[in-house]
Amino acid sequence: MENVQEYIAQHKDRFINELIDLLKIPSVSADPTYKKDVLNTADVVKNSLEKAGCDKVEICETPGYPIIYGEKIIDPTLPTILIYGHYDVQPADPIELWTSPPFEPVIKKTDIHPEGAIFARGACDDKGQMYMRVKALEYVTNTGNLPCNVKFMIEGEEEVGSESLSWFVPRNKEKLANDVILISDTGMIANDIPSITTGLRGLSYVEVEITGPNRDLHSGLYGGTVANPINILTKMIASLQDENNHITIPGFYDDVEELSREERDEMAKAPFSVDAYKDALDIDDIYGEKGYTTNERNSIRPTLDVNGIWGGYTGEGAKTVIASKAYAKISMRLVPNQDWRAITELFKNHFESIAPKSVKVKVTPHHGGQAYVTPIDNIGYKAASKAYTETFGKTPIPQRSGGSIPIVALFEEELKSKSILMGFGLNSDAIHSPNEHFGVWNYLKGIETIPYFYKYFTELSK
């Protein structure tokens, strides 16, 4: 691997320009308006895998968006690494908060990324991190440094729940057979503090609808005599947490994994500044469940958050109405041992039970997934740790993430493989938000580090 930095320096501009071209395609899986763009992106990913050195690449049809499968098999007796990523992106809304158009990538310098960062929807989540894998394969195949077999499975529905992937994986176990799964859809603590994600929270996502009168009403003629669905909805949502920000749904915490004091003390060793955290978010104080630190609240504790709420008149000026309906989208991040389907049912039953008789309630589950923890004593984690140590010059810190990748638990259940979460993004990269970006340094560092994972995983597998 001695020439990996030389190879990256030689091809740096091309690597960046290829990613920029990929980011120009608005592959928003949540909005049918972008269906053609999502499909076009699948074609681009297929072509990139072929050019990078895969001997076999195919677009696999599913009930939804296609999955791109590729493989480079050099010797069936060697270990096989399965790469997972996704080519779909989040919606760009609210557009007006972007400082540059979300699908017109630009490189700008920031305090955290003095060498520049690519600003575009999907830059970090997950096109940039997925494309690192493609370029890493290009390097090892073009230079004869590939020590193992590599497979790719790139999907187009991660941002909407990976339903087609859940259909695809059980039907293709032999095709996807592997010794370890490598995922770059996470981040690290800082550019000078590498870390490996060892845990992910699960997810339950629901939509609620409150219906009052059979039509919008004049708030003067009917105000005070009929239930206002918006008022009722906000009261119901407010009741879901108590004064200590503890979730009040009966049974919600029954299966929550409680970490020991020793485990919590070990987590606390990760560098963290509350003041820097507040400054980065422009907030005056932190907020959350009583009795836990910020890093514990966003990783080992479950949460409940309103992701969107609407109803009534929201246009310019005034319109004095009592809305017939009010809506909200609510997500719950879950921890190990909490089953997302059971939690969804608990939420539904509780939310319906607290509604007054003056309104009707409808709870619609959307998608979810289980939490996941990777043990740090397996060879996949050890190989990743050695890879980071090689390229960063320091041993990475194991860290649990607050995010969710529901398909990781599916992989272990169906493919019997552990997943190693080697991410190179930062919390400040604004994924899912306006002005999402990915550092050029991070992008190239990922391309440099991944080949070492191949090397060390192969050596440790002997």
Number of C-alpha atoms within 10 A of each C-alpha: 15 7 12 19 17 10 14 19 12 11 13 14 10 11 18 16 12 13 20 22 13 22 25 19 22 25 29 25 24 17 12 10 11 16 16 14 18 25 18 16 21 24 15 15 24 21 14 18 26 18 14 19 20 23 13 14 21 16 17 13 12 13 10 14 22 22 24 23 23 25 24 23 18 14 11 9 9 15 20 26 25 21 25 21 23 27 30 29 28 21 21 22 12 9 14 10 13 17 10 15 18 25 20 15 23 15 17 15 13 11 7 14 18 12 14 18 25 27 29 28 34 33 33 32 29 25 24 30 30 26 26 25 26 21 25 23 25 21 24 19 16 13 13 10 18 23 21 20 21 21 24 24 19 24 23 26 24 23 20 18 19 22 17 20 24 15 13 17 18 15 12 12 14 10 11 23 17 20 19 22 25 23 21 28 24 24 24 22 23 15 17 11 14 24 26 26 25 20 24 29 28 28 30 25 22 21 18 19 20 22 22 22 17 9 12 16 17 13 16 10 10 13 14 9 8 14 20 27 26 24 12 19 24 14 13 16 15 10 15 18 17 11 9 11 14 16 18 14 17 11 14 17 19 9 12 17 15 13 11 9 9 9 10 16 11 12 16 13 9 15 10 12 10 13 12 10 15 13 12 10 11 9 11 9 11 12 12 14 19 11 9 13 15 16 19 18 17 18 20 24 21 25 22 19 14 14 12 11 15 14 16 18 14 9 7 6 6 8 12 13 18 26 23 20 23 22 22 20 19 19 20 21 27 33 29 20 15 23 19 23 16 13 20 24 14 15 23 19 14 16 19 16 11 13 16 12 10 13 19 15 23 14 20 14 18 15 18 28 25 25 26 26 19 18 15 14 8 12 19 27 25 16 22 27 24 21 25 24 16 15 17 16 12 16 18 21 19 22 21 22 22 24 18 22 23 24 23 24 21 19 19 15 12 15 20 15 18 23 25 28 24 27 23 30 29 20 11 16 23 18 22 17 17 23 21 22 30 30 28 21 15 22 24 22 19 26 25 26 26 23 22 26 24 25 19 19 26 21 14 12 12 7
